[in-house]
Amino acid sequence: MQIQVNTDDNIEGDDALMAQVETDIRDGLSRFADQITRVEVHLSDENAGKGGSDDQRCMIEVRPMGQQPMAVTHQGPTIHEASAGALEKIINKLQSSFGRQNNTKGGHSIRDLEPL
């Protein structure tokens, strides 16, 4: 799973921030690692440094094998809160998507179980 982190001109994209975001993404998506080819993270400041609440934005795009890319966004007061919120959203989206793939019609039902 390849991870790329991008920032806009208003975010200090130092090595520590990039490493922390990449580690959080890798840890959070580890159970899906064999099903994902690439993850792109875009960090931005919506108000361009003017201040205000929830002006930090994180967009995460995931490219699962054999599927269309999925993307989520989350805004928060800090980059870390925005990225944590976006990570939680993409995890839920992936669980839902991969769960549907594994639970197809015609599978086992409760009626197939043997009585106790």
One Martini backbone bead per residue (centre of mass of N, CA, C, O) as a GRO file, in nm:
protein
  116
    1MET     BB    1   0.092   0.040   0.027
    2GLN     BB    2   0.060   0.358  -0.093
    3ILE     BB    3   0.168   0.679   0.046
    4GLN     BB    4   0.037   1.016   0.000
    5VAL     BB    5   0.136   1.349   0.104
    6ASN     BB    6  -0.045   1.659   0.088
    7THR     BB    7  -0.003   2.018   0.063
    8ASP     BB    8  -0.061   2.328   0.096
    9ASP     BB    9   0.063   2.656   0.127
   10ASN     BB   10  -0.070   2.677   0.443
   11ILE     BB   11   0.103   2.422   0.515
   12GLU     BB   12   0.328   2.274   0.726
   13GLY     BB   13   0.528   2.022   0.556
   14ASP     BB   14   0.681   1.856   0.758
   15ASP     BB   15   0.825   1.563   0.846
   16ALA     BB   16   0.659   1.509   1.103
   17LEU     BB   17   0.377   1.531   0.978
   18MET     BB   18   0.409   1.323   0.754
   19ALA     BB   19   0.481   1.082   0.938
   20GLN     BB   20   0.227   1.085   1.116
   21VAL     BB   21   0.013   1.051   0.894
   22GLU     BB   22   0.129   0.792   0.771
   23THR     BB   23   0.110   0.620   1.027
   24ASP     BB   24  -0.194   0.648   1.076
   25ILE     BB   25  -0.280   0.524   0.808
   26ARG     BB   26  -0.132   0.252   0.825
   27ASP     BB   27  -0.267   0.162   1.091
   28GLY     BB   28  -0.573   0.203   1.012
   29LEU     BB   29  -0.529   0.025   0.719
   30SER     BB   30  -0.394  -0.260   0.770
   31ARG     BB   31  -0.642  -0.464   0.715
   32PHE     BB   32  -0.642  -0.342   0.393
   33ALA     BB   33  -0.358  -0.363   0.248
   34ASP     BB   34  -0.427  -0.607   0.035
   35GLN     BB   35  -0.673  -0.406  -0.105
   36ILE     BB   36  -0.461  -0.167  -0.140
   37THR     BB   37  -0.263   0.049  -0.345
   38ARG     BB   38  -0.367   0.356  -0.268
   39VAL     BB   39  -0.289   0.668  -0.082
   40GLU     BB   40  -0.438   0.995  -0.052
   41VAL     BB   41  -0.333   1.301   0.108
   42HIS     BB   42  -0.510   1.613   0.182
   43LEU     BB   43  -0.389   1.920   0.309
   44SER     BB   44  -0.581   2.207   0.443
   45ASP     BB   45  -0.651   2.566   0.447
   46GLU     BB   46  -0.947   2.731   0.408
   47ASN     BB   47  -0.850   3.034   0.538
   48ALA     BB   48  -0.549   3.104   0.503
   49GLY     BB   49  -0.479   3.192   0.820
   50LYS     BB   50  -0.740   3.357   0.952
   51GLY     BB   51  -0.902   3.159   1.099
   52GLY     BB   52  -1.102   2.954   1.280
   53SER     BB   53  -1.324   2.707   1.278
   54ASP     BB   54  -1.283   2.434   1.099
   55ASP     BB   55  -1.026   2.498   0.866
   56GLN     BB   56  -0.924   2.213   0.858
   57ARG     BB   57  -0.834   1.982   0.590
   58CYS     BB   58  -0.919   1.634   0.499
   59MET     BB   59  -0.827   1.421   0.225
   60ILE     BB   60  -0.919   1.082   0.138
   61GLU     BB   61  -0.777   0.854  -0.101
   62VAL     BB   62  -0.883   0.533  -0.216
   63ARG     BB   63  -0.740   0.234  -0.391
   64PRO     BB   64  -0.895  -0.031  -0.472
   65MET     BB   65  -0.895  -0.332  -0.591
   66GLY     BB   66  -1.119  -0.336  -0.858
   67GLN     BB   67  -1.200  -0.030  -0.793
   68GLN     BB   68  -1.316   0.253  -0.715
   69PRO     BB   69  -1.251   0.530  -0.585
   70MET     BB   70  -1.226   0.669  -0.251
   71ALA     BB   71  -1.374   0.953  -0.068
   72VAL     BB   72  -1.289   1.181   0.204
   73THR     BB   73  -1.394   1.436   0.443
   74HIS     BB   74  -1.246   1.664   0.697
   75GLN     BB   75  -1.311   1.897   0.959
   76GLY     BB   76  -1.094   2.104   1.173
   77PRO     BB   77  -0.895   2.281   1.402
   78THR     BB   78  -0.690   2.056   1.318
   79ILE     BB   79  -0.501   1.843   1.143
   80HIS     BB   80  -0.529   1.598   1.333
   81GLU     BB   81  -0.841   1.602   1.351
   82ALA     BB   82  -0.899   1.586   1.048
   83SER     BB   83  -0.744   1.317   0.994
   84ALA     BB   84  -0.895   1.141   1.200
   85GLY     BB   85  -1.180   1.179   1.078
   86ALA     BB   86  -1.112   1.073   0.792
   87LEU     BB   87  -1.013   0.794   0.879
   88GLU     BB   88  -1.278   0.698   1.005
   89LYS     BB   89  -1.447   0.724   0.745
   90ILE     BB   90  -1.280   0.529   0.560
   91ILE     BB   91  -1.310   0.280   0.732
   92ASN     BB   92  -1.619   0.261   0.717
   93LYS     BB   93  -1.632   0.245   0.406
   94LEU     BB   94  -1.461  -0.013   0.373
   95GLN     BB   95  -1.626  -0.202   0.548
   96SER     BB   96  -1.880  -0.178   0.379
   97SER     BB   97  -1.768  -0.263   0.104
   98PHE     BB   98  -1.630  -0.537   0.185
   99GLY     BB   99  -1.882  -0.661   0.317
  100ARG     BB  100  -2.058  -0.674   0.059
  101GLN     BB  101  -1.870  -0.862  -0.102
  102ASN     BB  102  -1.887  -1.108   0.118
  103ASN     BB  103  -2.220  -1.060   0.117
  104THR     BB  104  -2.391  -1.252  -0.076
  105LYS     BB  105  -2.616  -1.373  -0.253
  106GLY     BB  106  -2.667  -1.712  -0.165
  107GLY     BB  107  -2.586  -1.750   0.100
  108HIS     BB  108  -2.591  -1.803   0.407
  109SER     BB  109  -2.836  -1.886   0.646
  110ILE     BB  110  -3.019  -1.941   0.926
  111ARG     BB  111  -3.162  -2.197   0.791
  112ASP     BB  112  -2.884  -2.367   0.760
  113LEU     BB  113  -2.885  -2.429   1.041
  114GLU     BB  114  -2.855  -2.633   1.296
  115PRO     BB  115  -3.012  -2.760   1.538
  116LEU     BB  116  -2.975  -2.793   1.895
   0.00000   0.00000   0.00000
